[in-house]
Amino acid sequence: MKKPNFTDTHRYPHGYVRSEATDIVKTWVAARRKLEQDRLRPEGNVRTLNRIAGARI
């Protein structure tokens, strides 16, 4: 059988990795680190407005 030729290596640079070869602890540590960085990142120059109590959304 011919090996598949994936053309989306720009989206998935490491390709497919079998579950036996992954370390789930490292995966979740990286995910938590990314969430924390996103939480600490400032929103930029967009100011949020206070909502008025009787306003419709």
N, C-alpha and C positions, 0 to 999 in steps of 0.2 A: 504494500500500500504506500502511496506517495505521501510525503510529509506535507501538510497544508502550508500554503504561502500566505501568511498574514500581511496585509498591507496597512494595518493601523498601528504600526510600531511607534508612531509619533504620539499616540494616545496611551499606549501600553508599552513603555520602554523595556520592562522586565518580562513581558510575556506571561504565559501561564505557568504557575508554580503549583505543583501537587501539594495537597494538604499535609502529607507526611513530611514535607520539606520546609514547612513554615513554623514559626514560633508565635503562637497566639498572644503570648505575654508582650512580646515586642510590638506586635500589631496594635494592641490596645493602648500601650504606653504612647506610641506615636499618635494615635487618634486623640487621646486625652491631651497630649501636649499641643496639638493643633487647635483643639477646642479652646484651651486656655489662652493661647496666643490670639485667637480670634476674639475672645472675650475682652482681653486687655487692649486690643487695638482701638485707637480712637476712631470715631465715626467719620472723621474728616472735617470738611468745612460746611457740612449740612447741619443746620440747627433744627431740632425738633420743636414743634409748637405744642403748647399746652392745650388740651381739649377743653371745650366749654361743656358744662354739665348737661345742658339740654340739647346739645347739637346732635343732629342725625349723622350717621356715618354712611 
